[in-house]
Amino acid sequence: MKPAEPQATDIGAVNPVAETSPAEQPAAHPETDVRLLDLNKIVNSTYNPRKNFREDTLLELAESIKQSGVLQPICVRPRDEGFEIVYGERRYWAAAMANLKFIPALVRDLSDAEAEDAAITENLQREDVRPREEAAAYKRALQSGRHTIESLVGKFGKSEAYIRSRLKLCELIDALAEMLDKEDISVGVATEIAKYPADIQQEVYDDHFAEGCYNSWKTARIKEIARRLYERYMTKLESYNFDKTECLSCQHNTANQVLFKDECADGCAGCQNRECMLRKNDEFLVRKAVKLLKDDPRTTLATGGETPAAVLEALEQEGYHVEELEYDAYYYDEGPQMPDAPQAEEDLLTAAVNRTILEGFSALYEQIAAEYGATPVTDPDFELLAVNRAEGFRAGAQFYALPPLTLGRYTGFVQAVEPHLIRQLTIEMEINRHHGDEERAADAAGKAALRQQVARELYAQRCVQAKARAEKEVIWQLGDEVTGPLPKQLVGGNYFAEQRQFNLSLQANGINFDQFLKVRGQTVEEFRVWLHTQAERKLRSWLGLLLVAEKESLIPSDAEVEAAAAHWDAKLDGERTFPANDARKVRQRLARERAEQFIVEHSTLTPPPDEPIVQKVESK
């Protein structure tokens, strides 16, 4: 029987053995029982935790064996008419590649259990064992029933946290496992991701590690990745105000889990049982609302439309009404954002790239834009390239320019102005807030007139709000008319800007994301698709406004830019950087404003009804 094709490699050595006959073989050593065995009588191990050997290192070992021989015997056990490798499979394959006929071997009569333990122990003590091979070995040892986590800690001198983190690598999805095996990601990064379920791992891979992903994490530091994962996928208990006495000893509290001890070092713990957490929070909100109303019956309960449906239903069942606020958090002005860039030299950049450097970059920035005919649309992202005493430092800068886009129509849009309905209860509440006892005590005709007056006042306010929303939607329609490829990084940067803004809106209103999805009737994936579509549409609209401004000669003059820059508004133009970029920001802001006005003036806003529509009190 000839050896099968080698799958892998190992480094060792044996004294070169010429092709001698069995009669010429030396006798076995009585103490160690090391023999020279025919390679054709040896079969592969079924216990070796190392399943794949690198061909390059295997070839290196084979070459070493040709020169110096196999210095360390392999270990085998008798099987049928031959021998089975217990450990040393890499040396076995290298010897075969070196064209040796015999290999020194320690022959031991071992049971299956003893052979498996010996293979695991020997291979795990090697320096070149791969993380997932190590993980598989630990897992196999535990599955055998002969070991526990505690016994493995004592046997190999590793901490419990270390062994548990290695074991989690067995749960990596295939795509991430392959990246780890190819060393495209570090074992530290893989360990952090492996703490989370397969669906989250897949999402992380698709969004941050797959080819062409929007925001790559491949160069991010381990601690930063751990922080992002924890903040995004773990619900922090400290964010909730319900009684957490039961949570202190709960198995779903990450403070009680070894793998998450580092994240919980600051006392912050996360809940992995969202259903229980949301139920506790809903019950807390209902109790708090009822207490407020009992303490002061004049209290008005209101929601921006994002209060959990279960809470609203519970309050309605108890006879309480929750007023719906007129609030829209989904329209906001924000230009395209630079995608998150690797910040490996972040601390050094902070110290080195100061105001003087930025000022010095200003002229070069203008020169590059003019030379390439480029229109920058993002702030430069600086990267420190080299620092030493002889040369000082060298830095590079990256910014995105207006891509070659095609502008379709930008006039003639039609959008209806649609004020929100006015509820009868809202009118009554408004009367109670702003009108005196005399007005409220009028006769039937007087009360009717007052209600009509308040309804018209509310309607006027809502018409103004509706007109602003309609004008925004007209501008978003422009995005549908701007065609052509956009850099994935720029779209991705805008997507995460949208995501950050959305998260801030949720936090400001005390809304849980799961509750939000429940109200909208969306899955996480459906929401992401919607948000990404919105982000790209708004980006195209933002860039389209610059195209409209150029086509209609709406670009402000240098004097106008200088005058506007003298009254810098960080809310409109962001933070100051350097003169050329500051001028770019102001010029493009003014150009967009003029383009927006032009488009609205050349579009049709369908007016709302003259009279308000009042929604009667809902019957229970």
Long-range contacts (C-beta under 8 A, 24 or more apart in sequence): 1-40, 1-41, 1-43, 1-82, 2-40, 3-39, 3-40, 3-42, 3-92, 3-93, 3-96, 4-44, 6-53, 6-58, 6-93, 6-94, 6-96, 6-97, 7-51, 7-52, 7-53, 7-93, 8-50, 8-51, 8-52, 8-53, 8-54, 8-55, 8-58, 8-89, 8-90, 8-93, 9-53, 9-54, 9-55, 9-56, 9-57, 9-58, 9-59, 9-60, 9-61, 9-90, 9-93, 9-94, 10-50, 10-53, 10-57, 10-58, 10-61, 10-88, 10-89, 10-90, 10-91, 10-93, 10-94, 10-126, 10-128, 11-57, 11-60, 11-61, 11-64, 11-90, 11-128, 12-61, 12-65, 12-70, 12-71, 12-72, 12-74, 12-88, 12-90, 12-91, 12-94, 13-61, 13-64, 13-65, 13-68, 13-69, 13-70, 13-71, 13-72, 13-91, 14-65, 14-69, 14-70, 14-71, 14-72, 14-73, 14-91, 14-95, 14-100, 14-103, 14-104, 15-68, 15-69, 15-70, 15-71, 15-104, 16-65, 16-66, 16-67, 16-68, 16-69, 16-100, 17-69, 17-70, 17-100, 17-101, 17-102, 17-103, 17-104, 19-101, 20-101, 20-102, 25-102, 28-107, 32-106, 33-106, 33-107, 33-108, 34-73, 34-104, 34-105, 34-106, 34-107, 35-104, 35-105, 35-107, 36-102, 36-103, 36-104, 36-105, 37-76, 37-83, 37-102, 37-103, 37-104, 37-105, 37-107, 38-101, 38-102, 39-92, 39-95, 39-96, 39-100, 39-101, 39-102, 39-103, 41-81, 41-82, 41-83, 42-76, 42-82, 42-83, 42-84, 42-85, 42-92, 42-103, 42-105, 43-79, 43-82, 43-83, 43-84, 43-85, 44-84, 44-85, 44-89, 45-84, 45-85, 45-86, 45-87, 45-89, 45-119, 46-84, 47-86, 47-115, 47-116, 47-119, 47-120, 48-85, 48-87, 48-89, 48-119, 48-123, 49-119, 49-120, 49-123, 49-124, 49-129, 49-133, 49-134, 49-136, 49-137, 49-140, 50-89, 50-90, 50-123, 50-129, 50-130, 50-133, 51-133, 51-136, 52-130, 52-133, 52-181, 53-90, 53-93, 57-128, 58-90, 58-93, 58-94, 58-97, 59-97, 61-90, 61-91, 61-94, 62-94, 62-95, 62-97, 62-98, 63-98, 64-94, 65-91, 65-94, 65-95, 65-98, 65-100, 66-98, 70-95, 70-100, 70-103, 70-104, 73-103, 73-104, 73-105, 73-106, 74-103, 74-104, 74-105, 74-106, 75-105, 75-106, 75-108, 75-118, 75-122, 76-105, 76-106, 76-107, 76-108, 77-107, 77-108, 77-109, 77-110, 77-115, 78-107, 78-109, 83-107, 84-115, 86-110, 86-115, 86-118, 86-119, 86-122, 87-118, 87-119, 87-122, 87-123, 88-122, 113-144, 113-146, 116-140, 116-141, 116-144, 117-141, 117-144, 117-146, 121-155, 121-156, 124-156, 125-156, 130-181, 131-166, 131-169, 131-180, 131-187, 131-190, 132-169, 132-170, 132-172, 132-177, 132-180, 132-181, 134-166, 135-166, 135-167, 135-168, 135-169, 135-170, 136-170, 138-163, 138-166, 138-167, 139-167, 139-170, 142-167, 160-258, 161-258, 161-259, 161-261, 164-258, 164-259, 165-191, 165-194, 165-259, 166-191, 168-194, 168-195, 168-259, 169-194, 171-198, 172-201, 173-198, 173-201, 173-202, 173-205, 175-202, 175-205, 175-209, 175-210, 176-201, 176-205, 176-209, 179-209, 184-218, 185-209, 185-218, 186-222, 188-222, 189-217, 189-222, 189-225, 192-222, 192-225, 192-226, 192-229, 193-225, 193-229, 195-229, 195-259, 195-260, 196-229, 196-233, 200-233, 204-229, 212-488, 213-492, 214-339, 214-488, 214-489, 214-491, 214-492, 214-495, 214-496, 215-339, 215-340, 215-492, 215-493, 215-496, 219-342, 219-344, 220-342, 221-344, 226-262, 226-263, 230-260, 230-263, 230-270, 234-260, 234-263, 234-270, 234-271, 234-272, 235-270, 235-271, 235-274, 235-277, 235-512, 236-268, 236-269, 236-270, 236-271, 237-268, 237-269, 237-270, 237-271, 237-277, 238-267, 238-268, 238-269, 240-277, 240-280, 240-281, 240-284, 241-284, 242-280, 242-281, 242-283, 242-284, 243-280, 243-284, 247-271, 252-276, 274-514, 278-308, 278-512, 278-514, 278-515, 281-308, 281-512, 282-308, 282-310, 282-311, 282-314, 285-311, 286-311, 286-314, 286-315, 286-318, 289-315, 289-320, 290-315, 290-318, 290-320, 293-320, 300-429, 304-329, 304-509, 305-519, 306-506, 306-509, 306-511, 306-515, 306-516, 306-519, 307-511, 307-515, 308-512, 308-515, 308-518, 308-519, 309-518, 309-519, 316-620, 321-425, 323-423, 323-425, 323-426, 323-429, 324-423, 326-420, 326-462, 326-465, 328-465, 328-469, 329-505, 329-509, 330-534, 331-469, 331-472, 332-501, 334-497, 334-501, 334-538, 335-377, 335-378, 335-542, 335-588, 336-377, 336-378, 336-400, 336-490, 336-493, 336-494, 336-497, 336-539, 336-542, 336-543, 337-378, 337-493, 337-494, 337-496, 337-497, 338-378, 338-379, 338-381, 338-399, 338-400, 338-493, 339-489, 339-490, 339-492, 339-493, 339-496, 340-493, 340-496, 341-381, 341-383, 341-398, 345-383, 345-384, 348-384, 348-387, 349-382, 349-383, 349-384, 352-384, 352-387, 352-393, 352-395, 353-382, 353-384, 353-395, 357-395, 358-577, 358-578, 359-578, 359-579, 361-397, 361-578, 362-578, 362-579, 362-580, 362-581, 363-580, 365-397, 365-578, 365-580, 365-581, 366-580, 369-401, 372-401, 374-401, 374-402, 375-401, 375-402, 375-546, 376-400, 376-401, 376-402, 376-581, 376-584, 377-401, 377-402, 377-543, 377-546, 377-588, 378-490, 378-493, 379-574, 379-577, 379-581, 380-577, 380-581, 400-487, 400-489, 400-490, 402-543, 402-546, 402-547, 403-484, 403-485, 403-486, 403-487, 403-543, 404-484, 405-482, 405-483, 405-484, 405-486, 405-540, 405-543, 405-544, 405-547, 406-482, 406-483, 406-484, 407-481, 407-482, 407-544, 407-547, 407-548, 407-551, 408-481, 408-482, 408-483, 409-481, 410-478, 410-481, 410-544, 410-548, 410-551, 410-599, 410-602, 411-599, 411-602, 411-603, 412-602, 412-603, 412-604, 413-474, 413-477, 413-478, 413-599, 413-603, 413-604, 414-603, 414-604, 414-606, 415-470, 415-471, 415-473, 415-474, 415-477, 415-603, 415-604, 415-605, 415-606, 416-470, 416-605, 416-606, 416-608, 417-463, 417-466, 417-467, 417-470, 417-605, 417-606, 417-607, 417-608, 418-466, 418-469, 418-470, 418-608, 419-459, 419-462, 419-463, 419-465, 419-466, 419-608, 419-612, 420-462, 420-465, 420-466, 421-613, 421-614, 421-615, 422-455, 422-458, 422-459, 422-462, 422-612, 422-613, 422-614, 422-615, 423-614, 423-615, 423-617, 424-614, 424-615, 424-616, 424-617, 425-617, 426-458, 427-451, 427-454, 427-455, 427-458, 427-614, 430-454, 430-457, 430-458, 455-612, 455-614, 456-612, 458-612, 459-611, 459-612, 463-608, 466-608, 467-605, 470-605, 471-596, 471-600, 471-605, 474-599, 474-600, 474-603, 474-605, 475-541, 475-545, 475-596, 475-599, 475-600, 476-537, 476-538, 476-541, 477-541, 478-540, 478-541, 478-544, 478-545, 478-548, 478-599, 479-536, 479-537, 479-538, 479-539, 479-540, 479-541, 479-544, 480-537, 480-540, 481-544, 482-540, 482-541, 482-543, 482-544, 482-547, 486-536, 486-539, 486-540, 490-539, 491-532, 491-535, 491-536, 491-539, 494-535, 494-536, 494-538, 494-539, 495-531, 495-532, 495-535, 495-536, 497-535, 498-531, 498-534, 498-535, 498-538, 499-531, 502-531, 542-592, 545-591, 545-592, 545-595, 545-596, 545-599, 546-588, 546-591, 546-592, 546-595, 548-595, 548-598, 548-599, 549-591, 549-592, 549-594, 549-595, 550-591, 552-595, 552-598, 554-591, 554-594, 554-595, 554-598, 555-587, 555-591, 556-587, 556-590, 556-591, 556-594, 560-590, 561-586, 561-587, 561-590, 564-589, 564-590
